[in-house]
């Protein structure tokens, strides 16, 4: 039996059976012929079936299903039904094997030029990207050079595969972009892939829907303050890096720099795990364009220690888009604020010896990060969706 068809893919995919000449009214069309004699009896392609049609038991029906799919390059029929394949025996010869239960068919198609005077030969329009084919933020591109390659997916850095189906998150922000996930991600430990997609690292992520994500770079309880107070972020001081936690933890400088590459902001939180809203008191957030906390020191009495921040609250005294006295120096100071040394935010109860968000010499029991020995100070890098 010989069945001649053409598929005109423009606004929707249409299947038209015809025994006469094939013409293309608009868009890009594909003509094809089913010939039962061209089957490869007793062979099948292993590992590239993307759709199984158990109710289709004959080759002609399987052919008709294949020509209606932009992804289909070949098809095969067995006692279990029809399988549509995203590869063929030429592209994957090592996967073409013997199996007496199967009959394998290559999809035979050709490109038919449009007969419409509106057609632009330089523009590929076959309609294959009208549907959400690519996953995980991939971009679909229609292709009209070969009848077996009707579209390709251009994958972002956090995905790979023919449909970008392999999710390879590089930052906490990428978990917003994961396909087939209907809810916002929740805080916790996540696995990120290195830029070469080979190595991985576990990090703690937090999310501020709908656009912000945060990665924890350091957290310590007050009882471990002496171990952290002199360690600026310009120094390599790795603590429990393989086991993210909030009591005693810090990433290596190499990992901080890798995560900072696409970050846009930073923040400091107090008692993160025990508070429902960590921004309502004793909280600091700033842009890395104003101060790169993993790269730049800030000393006293040098000028420039008044850093512009997005928002700051110290014991209920707060300001927005204001300046705050912030310091860090290798071998001397961890990042911290001594607000009474000047700048916009100067809580009246603080003196020139009181510190916030680090250093803590002396300790203030009225500041949430230091109101008990188990209270924590956490530093984060932030990311934002456009």
C-alpha positions in Angstrom: 0.0 0.0 0.0 1.2 3.5 -0.8 -0.3 6.5 1.1 0.7 10.0 0.0 0.2 12.9 2.4 1.4 16.4 2.9 1.5 18.3 6.1 1.1 22.1 6.0 2.3 23.5 9.2 1.3 27.2 9.7 -1.2 28.1 12.4 -2.0 24.5 13.2 -0.7 21.2 11.9 -3.1 19.7 9.3 -2.9 16.2 7.7 -4.4 15.9 4.2 -4.5 12.7 2.3 -4.0 13.0 -1.4 -3.2 10.8 -4.3 -2.6 13.7 -6.7 -0.1 16.5 -6.8 0.9 18.2 -3.5 0.8 21.9 -3.1 1.4 24.2 -0.1 -1.1 27.1 0.4 0.9 28.8 3.1 3.8 28.5 5.5 6.2 25.5 5.1 4.7 22.1 4.1 6.1 18.6 4.2 5.0 15.9 1.7 5.4 12.3 2.6 4.6 8.7 1.5 3.9 5.6 3.4 5.2 2.4 1.8 4.7 -0.8 3.7 7.5 -2.5 1.7 10.1 -0.1 3.2 9.8 -1.4 6.7 12.8 -2.9 8.6 11.2 -6.1 9.8 12.6 -7.5 13.1 14.4 -4.3 14.0 13.8 -1.4 16.4 15.4 1.7 17.7 16.2 1.5 21.5 15.9 4.4 23.9 14.3 7.2 21.7 10.6 6.6 22.0 8.9 9.8 23.2 5.3 8.7 22.7 3.6 5.3 22.9 0.2 4.8 21.2 -1.1 1.5 22.5 -4.4 1.8 20.5 -2.6 2.2 17.2 -1.7 -1.4 16.1 -1.0 -0.9 12.4 1.8 0.8 10.5 -0.3 3.1 8.4 -1.9 4.7 11.5 1.5 5.0 13.1 2.7 6.8 10.0 -0.2 9.2 10.2 0.6 9.9 13.8 4.2 10.6 13.1 3.7 13.1 10.3 1.5 15.1 12.6 4.4 15.5 15.1 7.2 18.1 14.6 9.4 16.0 16.8 9.0 12.6 15.0 11.8 11.3 12.8 10.9 7.7 12.6 8.3 5.2 14.0 8.0 1.5 14.9 5.1 -0.9 15.5 5.0 -4.0 17.8 2.4 -6.1 19.5 2.2 -3.4 22.1 1.3 -0.6 19.7 2.9 2.3 17.9 6.0 4.2 19.1 7.0 7.6 17.8 10.8 8.2 17.8 12.7 11.4 18.1 15.8 9.9 16.4 16.3 7.4 13.5 18.6 4.6 12.6 20.9 7.0 10.8 21.4 9.5 13.7 21.7 6.7 16.3 23.0 3.6 14.5 24.4 2.0 17.6 20.9 1.9 19.1 19.4 0.1 16.1 18.9 -3.6 17.2 17.2 -6.8 16.4 13.8 -7.7 17.8 11.4 -10.0 16.0 8.4 -8.3 17.6 9.1 -4.9 15.8 8.8 -3.3 12.4 10.7 -0.1 12.0 10.0 2.7 9.5 11.9 5.8 8.6 9.7 8.8 8.1 9.9 9.7 4.4 9.1 13.4 3.8 10.1 16.3 1.6 9.8 20.0 1.9 7.1 21.6 -0.4 7.5 25.3 -1.2 4.6 27.5 -0.5 2.4 28.7 -3.4 1.3 31.8 -1.6 2.5 35.1 -3.0 2.8 36.2 0.7 5.4 33.6 1.4 8.9 34.9 2.3 11.5 32.2 1.4 14.0 33.7 3.8 11.8 33.3 6.8 11.1 29.8 8.3 7.5 29.4 9.3 6.4 25.9 10.0 4.3 26.4 13.1 6.3 23.9 15.2 7.1 26.4 17.9 3.4 27.5 18.4 3.2 25.0 21.3 5.3 24.9 24.5 7.8 22.3 23.2 11.0 23.4 24.9 11.3 23.0 28.7 13.0 24.8 31.6 13.1 28.2 29.8 14.4 26.9 26.5 13.8 28.9 23.3 12.2 27.1 20.4 13.5 27.9 16.9 11.7 26.7 13.8 13.9 25.0 11.1 13.1 24.6 7.5 16.4 23.2 6.0 15.6 19.5 6.4 12.3 17.6 6.7 13.5 15.6 9.7 14.6 18.7 11.7 11.6 21.0 12.0 12.7 22.7 15.2 15.5 23.0 17.7 15.6 24.2 21.4 18.2 26.7 22.4 18.8 25.9 26.1 19.7 28.4 28.9 22.7 27.8 31.1 20.5 25.9 33.6 19.3 23.2 31.2 20.4 20.9 28.5 19.0 18.1 26.2 17.0 18.0 23.0 14.1 19.7 24.7 16.1 21.3 27.5 14.6 18.7 29.7 17.7 18.1 31.8 17.5 20.7 34.7 21.0 21.9 35.7 20.5 24.8 38.1 23.4 27.1 38.6 21.9 29.4 41.2 19.0 29.4 43.6 17.1 31.7 41.1 16.9 28.9 38.6 14.4 26.9 40.7 11.8 29.5 39.7 12.4 28.4 36.0 12.0 24.7 36.4 9.3 23.2 34.2 6.4 21.2 35.5 6.6 22.8 38.9 3.3 24.7 39.7 4.3 26.1 43.1 7.0 28.4 44.2 10.1 26.7 45.6 10.5 26.6 49.4 13.6 27.3 51.5 16.0 24.5 52.2 19.1 22.7 50.9 19.4 22.5 47.1 22.0 21.0 44.7 23.6 23.3 42.2 25.7 22.4 39.2 29.0 24.0 38.5 29.4 25.9 35.2 30.9 22.8 33.5 27.8 20.7 34.5 30.1 18.1 36.0 30.6 18.9 39.7 27.8 19.9 42.1 27.5 21.7 45.4 24.8 21.8 48.1 23.7 25.2 49.2 20.9 26.6 51.3 18.4 28.7 49.3 15.6 31.0 50.4 12.9 32.5 48.1 11.0 35.8 48.1 8.3 35.2 45.4 7.8 36.1 42.8 11.2 37.3 41.7 13.9 37.0 44.4 16.1 34.1 45.5 18.9 34.0 48.1 21.8 31.8 48.8 23.3 31.5 52.2 27.1 32.2 52.3 27.6 32.3 56.1 25.6 31.8 59.3 26.8 31.6 62.9 25.3 31.5 66.3 26.4 34.1 68.8 28.3 31.4 70.8 30.6 31.0 67.8 31.1 34.7 67.3 34.8 34.6 68.4 35.5 32.2 65.5 34.0 34.6 62.9 34.4 38.1 64.2 37.9 38.7 62.6 37.2 36.9 59.3 36.3 39.3 56.5 34.7 37.9 53.3 38.0 38.8 51.6 39.6 35.9 53.4 39.1 32.2 52.7 37.5 30.7 55.8 35.5 27.6 55.0 33.4 26.1 57.8 31.1 23.0 57.3 30.8 23.8 53.6 29.5 20.4 52.6 26.7 20.6 55.2 24.7 23.9 55.0 23.4 24.9 58.4 22.6 28.0 60.4 24.7 27.5 63.6 28.2 27.4 62.1 28.7 27.6 58.4 30.6 29.5 55.7 31.4 28.9 52.1 35.0 29.0 50.7 36.0 32.2 49.0 36.1 30.3 45.6 32.5 29.3 46.0 31.4 32.7 47.2 32.9 34.2 44.1 31.3 31.7 41.8 27.9 32.5 43.4 28.5 36.2 43.4 29.0 36.3 39.6 25.3 36.7 38.8 24.1 38.0 42.2 22.8 41.5 42.4 22.3 42.1 46.1 23.1 41.0 49.7 21.2 40.8 52.9 21.8 40.1 56.6 19.1 38.3 58.7 18.8 37.5 62.4 17.4 34.3 63.8 16.3 33.2 60.4 14.9 29.8 61.2 12.8 30.9 64.2 11.1 34.0 62.7 8.2 34.1 60.2 9.2 37.6 58.9 13.0 38.3 59.1 12.6 41.7 57.5 10.5 43.4 60.1 13.4 44.1 62.5 17.2 43.9 62.7 17.6 43.4 58.9 19.9 44.8 56.3 19.7 44.6 52.5 21.8 46.3 49.9 22.9 46.2 46.2 26.2 44.8 45.2 26.6 47.8 42.8 26.9 50.0 46.0 29.2 47.7 47.9 30.6 44.3 46.9 30.7 42.6 50.3 32.8 39.7 49.1 35.4 41.9 47.3 35.7 45.3 48.9 37.1 46.3 52.3 35.8 49.3 54.2 38.0 50.7 56.9 37.8 53.5 59.6 38.8 56.3 59.7 39.1 56.1 55.9 36.4 57.9 53.9 33.7 55.9 52.1 32.4 53.7 54.9 28.9 55.2 54.6 27.5 52.6 52.2 24.1 53.2 50.5 21.7 50.4 51.4 18.3 49.5 50.1 16.8 49.0 53.6 18.1 48.7 57.1 16.5 48.2 60.5 18.4 48.2 63.8 16.2 47.6 66.9 13.2 49.2 65.2 15.0 52.2 63.8 14.9 51.9 60.0 15.6 53.7 56.8 15.1 53.1 53.0 17.6 54.0 50.3 19.9 55.5 52.9 23.5 55.2 54.2 24.8 53.1 57.0 28.3 52.8 58.4 29.6 49.4 57.3 33.1 48.0 57.8 35.3 45.0 57.0 39.0 44.5 56.8 41.1 41.4 56.2 42.7 40.1 59.4 40.8 42.6 61.5 37.0 42.9 61.1 34.2 40.8 59.8 31.5 42.7 58.0 29.6 44.8 60.6 28.0 48.2 61.2 29.0 50.7 63.8 26.1 53.0 63.2 27.0 55.9 65.6 30.1 56.6 63.6 28.0 58.6 61.2 25.8 58.2 58.0 22.0 58.4 57.8 20.9 55.6 60.2 22.1 56.2 63.8 19.9 54.5 66.4 19.8 56.8 69.4 20.4 54.0 71.9 23.7 53.0 70.2 27.1 54.5 71.2 30.3 54.5 69.2 31.2 51.1 70.7 28.1 49.2 69.7 27.9 47.1 66.6 25.2 45.4 64.5 25.3 42.5 62.0 28.7 41.3 63.1 31.8 41.8 65.3 29.6 42.2 68.4 32.0 43.7 70.9 30.2 44.3 73.2 27.1 42.2 72.8 23.7 43.9 72.9 20.9 41.7 74.2 18.3 44.0 72.6 19.6 43.2 69.1 17.9 40.0 67.8 21.1 38.5 66.4 22.6 38.6 69.9 19.7 38.2 72.3 20.8 34.7 73.2 23.8 32.4 72.6 21.9 30.5 70.0 20.7 33.5 68.0 22.1 33.5 64.5 23.5 36.1 62.1 23.2 35.0 58.4 24.7 36.6 55.3 23.1 36.0 51.9 23.7 36.8 48.2 20.5 37.7 46.2 19.3 37.1 42.7 16.4 38.6 40.8 14.3 37.7 37.8 13.9 40.4 35.2 
